[in-house]
Amino acid sequence: MPRFDFSLDELRAYRPDIRQPADFDEFWTRTLAVARAGGDEPAFTPVGTPLTACRVFDVRFSGYAGEPIAGWLLIPSGADGPVPVVVQYLGYGSGRGLPHEWLPWVAAGSACFVMDTRGQGAMWGVGGVTPDPHGSGPAASGVMTRGIDDHEGGAASQWPLQAEFVAARVAS
């Protein structure tokens, strides 16, 4: 059972003091414009699998600096029109794994798009196929701090761009 420092009423009323850098809006406007303008259209390649409940596609799309990001798209076999889509944006250390790992969403009648997070996928699970080719600089064990001193190209700006891309292009 989770425990909180605040009561439920205090949590509902809580408004944190948010300190944004002076160039916050400018940075994200510029970064999103560059990301949206570059790269190729997503590629959806059918994958032959023994799975009968869904059609499987290997999806590749351009992420930060045009580098390819990989994902799986599973669509229920009987779907002949739009269906709900569950987007799995994996966390620290995980990768897209194998298509059969995402069947619970298909069994529930939803399509599922699961993508690699750049530079992740080697710490647990079956893994991923999306490297981070842009180097690092100082980093602690793991990858969350990789590129932390790089305002433009570090993981803190790359990963939200991947999520934005999926929301804007792949899941639509």
N, C-alpha and C positions, 0 to 999 in steps of 0.2 A: 504494500500500500504506500503510495507516495506521501511524503510529508512536506509541508510548506511552512515557511516562517510566518506567512501572513494568513489570516482567516480568509474565507471565501469572499466576504464583502470587501476586505482590504485588497485582495487580488483583483477583483472586478474594478475597483476604483483606482488602482495603481497606474500612474503615468510616469515612466522613467524620464530622467533628464537625458535627452539624446543630443550628443555633440557630433555634428557632421563637419568634416573638413570644409574649408571655404570653397574648394573646387569640386565638391561632391556631385552636384547636378551636372556641371560641365563635363566632368570626367565620364560619368555614365552615359550622357548624351553622345559624346564623342566615341566612346568605346562601343556602344551599341550600334551606332551608325557605321563604323568601320567593320564590325562583325557581320552586320546584315548585308553590306555591300560586297564582301569578299566570299570566295569559295564557290564550290559547285553546288548544284541542286542535289538534294538527297537522292541516294541510289537505294532502291528496294530490290534485292536479289532473292528470288524464291530459293528456299533451301529444302532439299529432299530429306525428309526424316520419316521414321516409322510412326510418327504421331498421326492419329486419324481425327482427333477432336479439333484440330486447327491447321491453318496454313501458316507457315513460318517464313519470315523474310529476314535476311541479314541486311541491316540498314547501315549505311555509311553516310556521314554528313560532315561538312567542314565546321570545325570549331575555331578556337583562337588561332590567329595567324594562318588560317586555311588548313590547319592540320586535321587529318581525318579522325572522327570519333565513330565508334562502332556501337551498334545496339541490335536487339532482337525485336521484331514486331510479330506478335502472335494474334491471329484473327480467328474467331470460332468458325469452323468449317461450314456451318449452315448459314452464316451471315451473308445476306445479299443486299444489305443496306447499312446505313450507319449504326454503329453499336457504341456503347460507352467505352472509353479508353482509360485504363489505369496506367499512369506513367510512373515507373519505378526509377527514381533518381537515387542511385546507390550511395551509400556512405563510405566512410573511411575504411580502406583496405579491401573493398569488395569489387567484383567485376560482374559483367553480364552473365557469366557462367554458361550453362547449356540450356537450350530451349525448354526441355521437359521440366526444369525447375520452376517455371512460371505458369504451369498448367492450372493451378487453383483459380486464377483469374478467368481463364478460358472456361473452366467448368461452371463458373458463376455467370457466364454469358457475356463477359466483357472481353474486348481486345486488350492486349498488354504490350506496352512499349517499355523495354528495359534497356538502359544505356550504360555503357562504361563511363566512369568518371576518369578523366584524363590522369594518367600516372598512377592509378589505383589498380586493384585486382590481383595482388600477389600475396595478401596477408591471410585471407580466409576464403572459404568457398572454393568453387572450381576455377575462378580467376576471370581475367578480362584480356582484351587484346589491344587496348588503346594506351600506347606509351606517352610519356611527356618528353618530347625531344628538345625542349628549350632550356635544359640545364637547371642548375639550382643555385649555387652559392650556399651560404651557411644554412644548415637545417638540422633540426633535432631528429632523433630516431623516428622513422615514419615519414610521411610526406606532407602533413598539414602545414609545416613551416617552409616547404620548398618554395623559393621565390618570394618569401615574405617581405624582402627588401625591394622588390620590383613592383612598383605601383601599377605599371601598365600590363605586365605579362605574368605576374605571379598567380598561384592557384586561387587566391581570393577573388581575382577578377575573371579568371578562366572558367571556373565552375559555374558561376551564375550565368555566364554567357551560354554555356551548354544548355542549361535549363530553359533559358529564354528562347533559344533556337528551337528546342523541342516543342515548346508551347506555341510558338509562332508558325512553324512549318510542318513538323513531322506529325504531330497529333491532330492536325486539322485535316 
